[in-house]
Amino acid sequence: MAFPQPNAQRELTNRKILEELQLKKQMLLKQGAVAPLTATSIPLTQPNPVSQLPMCSIPPVSATAGFPQLPEANIVNTSHRAALQHANATSCGFFVSQDSSFEGHLQDLSGFIKPKIEYEQYETPPHIAAVALYTMQTQFEALENQLVLDAGCGPGILGLGAAFLGAGLVTAVDIDEDALDVLRENINDTEISNIDVIKCDFLVCQKHRWENYFDTVLMNPPFGTKNNAGIDMKFLHMGLNFASDSVYSLHKSTTRSHIQKKIKEWGVKGNVIAELRYNLAATYKFHKLQSRDIAVDLWRLKHPHT
């Protein structure tokens, strides 16, 4: 599906943002806020059968463990910090409680005003986002002090959630200006200042500038079920181009075997780190049911050299 190219003014604006990103990255590295990647590798296994995967799971969090401290460059107001500390102290076992403060902050974010079917715009449920982000951070330390890309960000629930959990710098990109306007409102409401917003088609944007640039790439890509066949794999492959370490992506569980084949084809490592239940609310006129429960995999993909 062809998307409109950004005009000259937009390209100039995005170029300036990219230059500022490079400066910020250098400053963060100089201040020690972003730890350089090491050659240490984490052994990955093939995806487990569905029956063996935890549903909506995160690793146990000790009630006495300290919540990651955020660098000064990552502005989170006092109420957010207190809420996250409370969530960490009260969330034990293998779940994020529905009333957890972290999930509550994600629930407060605004979503799409008028979703556009041509972009397959569906909101990521706050519980799904909370579980996914907690899993990334607690199992793999993928967010705190890291350079994070939220690809196809929409209103920004994943990128903002990453910032809440201590990301050093978040870059959020989307093709839809209306969605980015909502994201900017969410940024203002949450008083988060370490998120850069860029309007571009993720599948054709500044690859030569961003190749292996980000520590962590997050995405909930279009599933490719409405006139966009294969777009989910295009997003995933582009994310690997931009990541220096890992890509975390949500995909329908029914596509698991297909993604496994793609992983072998691309020569990368990958596995499903959680299976989630995505309650998809009726969003468009052609939806006949008020909601539909969909099994969704949270994938982690890595380059073989990391």
N, C-alpha and C positions, 0 to 999 in steps of 0.2 A: 504494500500500500504506500503510495507516494505522499509525502508530507510537504507542506510549503517550506521553502528555504527562508531563513531569517534575512531581513533586509540589511543594507550596508550599515545603518546606524546600530542595529541590534548586534551585528558582528563586531563592530567597534566596541560596544559596551561589554560584550562577553570577553573580548580580548583583554580589556582593562581589568575585568574581574579575575581572569586567569593570571594576569601579571601580579595582581594583589595577592592571589592565593599563593603564588610562589614565594612572595616576600613573607607572607604570614607563616608559611611552612618553615622558611629559613629562621624566622624569629623564634618559632616554637622549638625547633631543634636546638637553637643557641641557648634558649632558656631551660632546656631539659624537659619541657612539657611533653614532647613527643619522643618516645624512645625509638632509636633506630631499630629496624628489623634485624633479627639474628638469624643464623643459619639453622637454628634448632628446629627440627621437624617434629610434627605430632603424627604418630602413626594413625592412619585411617583405614577403616575396613569397608567392605562392601555393605550396602544398605541391608538392614535386617528385615526379615519378613514383617508384614504389617502387624501380625499378632504379637510380635516381640517388642514393638515400639511403644514408648510411653505416650499416653494421650494427654495433650496439653501439659507437657511436663517440663520442669526445670530441675537442675541438680539441687540437692538439699542446701539450704542456707542456714548457717549457724545463727542462733538468736543472739549470740554475743559477738559475732564477727562485725568489725567496723566496716561501714560503707565506704567505698572508694572516695577519697578526697579529690575534689575538683580543682584544677589549676585556676589561678586568678584570671587567666585569659578566658576561661570558660565561665561566663557570667550566669549564675543560677541564683535566684533570690532566696532569702532566708526561708520562706515558706516552702519552696520546692525542696531545699536541702533537708528540712525537718521532715517533710512528707516522705522523702526517699529513705531517710534513716529509720522512720517508723515502719515503712514497708519492709525494709530489710530485717528489722528486729522481730516483726510479727509473721513473716512469711517463712514457714518451715515445711518440711516434707517435700512432696513432689508436685506442687501446684502453686499458682499465684491466686490468692483468694479473690473472689469477685469484688470485694469491697476494699482491696488494697489501695493505698494512697497513690502509688505509682500508676496503677491502672486508672484510678480516678482522675489523675491529671490528664491522661491520654483521652479519657472520655470527655473532658472539658474542651478539647480542641474542636474547631469547626471543620465540617466535611464539605464535600462538593455541594455547590448550590444547585447547579443544573448539570448532572453527569452527562457526558457525551459518549454515545455508543460507539462512534468511530474510533475512540481511544480506549474502549472497554473500561470505562472508569467505574470502579467499585471501591467503596471505602474499606480499608483494612480494619476489621473490628478491634477495638481497644484491647480486649483480652488476648487476641491472637498476637497483636503487636507487643504487648507486655511480656507474654511467654517467650516469644521469639527473641526479643532484645535481652531478657534476663538470661536465656540460654547462651546467646552469643557471648555475653560478658562473663558470666560465672563459669562457663566451661572452657572458653577459649580466650578470654581477656581481649575481645575483639573491638571494644569500644573506648574504654577509658584511655585518654591521652592519644588516641589514634586519629589519623586523617581518614575521614569517612565520606563516602559518596552515596547519596540517596538517589538512585536512578529511577526516573519516572515517578517522581516524589509525590505528585498530586498535592493534597493539602498538607503533607509533610509529617504524618504521624510517626513514621519510622525515623526520619532524620531528627525530629524534635525529641523523640524518645531516646535516641542515641546521645543527644546533647544533655538530656536530663541525667544520663548515666555516665557522664564525664568525658565525652568525646572531645579531643583537642580542637578539631575544626571539622565542620560538616559542610559539604557542598551538595546542594539540592538542585536537580535539573528536571525540567519537564517541558513538553512541547506546548502545553495549554496555558495561555496567559491568565485565564479565569481561575484555574486551579492555583496558580502561583500567587494571585491576588489573595486567595484565602490563606495560603501559607504565610504570606507577609503579615496578615492580620493575626494569625496564630503566633508568629514570632513576636509581634508587638505585645500581645496579651500575656505571653509567658515571660517576657523580658529576657529572652535568650538573644545573645549578640554574636555568637560564634557560628552563625549559619550564613553562607553565601548562596544566593538564589540566582540561577542562570536559566534563561529560556532558550531551549534548543531541542532539536530532535536527537535524543540520546543515541540513536542508531547511526547518526552521521556526524555527531559533534566532534570537536577538536581531538581526534584520536592521537595525532602525532604529539600533542602537548601533554596528554593525560596517560600515555601508555605506561602501565605499571606504576602509576603515580600514587594511588590511594592504598592505605593499609587494608581497609575494609570497604567492600561495596555491598550495599543493601538494596534489595528490590522486591517488590510484589508486582511482577510484570503482567501485562495482559495475558490471559490464558490462551488466546488465539482461537477462540471458539466462535467468533462472530466476524466473518469476512477478514480475519487476520491470521490465517493458518500459518503456524511456524514462527510467529513473532515472539513467543516466549523463549524459544531457543536462540533467536537472534539477540534478545536482551541478555540472556545468560552468557553467550559467547562474547558479546561486547564487554560485559562486566569483567570477564576474565582478562580481557585486553587492558583494562584500566586498573586492575588490582595488582598490587605487589605481593599480597599475602592471600586473602580469602574473599570469596563471594558468598553471601547468604541470600537465598532466594526461595520464595514460596511458589509451589507448583501443585497442581492437582495430583493426588496420589495415583490416579489412573495413568499418568504419564511417566511413572517411575521407571519402567523398563526402557522406555524411549530415551530418558535422560541417561540411564546407565550406558546405553549404546553410544550416545553422544560423548559421554565422558571418555570412553575408550577411544573414540574417533579423534577427540581433541588431545589426547595424551595427558590428561590431568587427573588429579585425585578427587574423590568426592564421595560423600555418603549422606544419608538422611539422618539428621540429628534429633528430629521430633516429628511426630504426626499429630496434626491438629484438626479440630472440627471447625470449619468455616461456615458460620450461619449467614448465608447470602440473602439479604433482604431484597424484596421486589424493588427494582430500581427503574426499570423501563416498562413501557406500555405492553410489550409482548410477554412480560412475565405473568404467568397465570396464577402462581402460588405466592402467598404473602412472604414466604421465606423458604429457603432450601438449604439443607445441611450437606456440606461438601467436605470430603476428606482431603486434607492438604498436607503436603510434605514440606518441612523446612530443610533445605539442602545446604550443605557447606561444600564448596569446591575450592581446591587449592592447586597452585602450580606445583609440579613435581619437585622443583628445586628448593622449595621453602619448607 
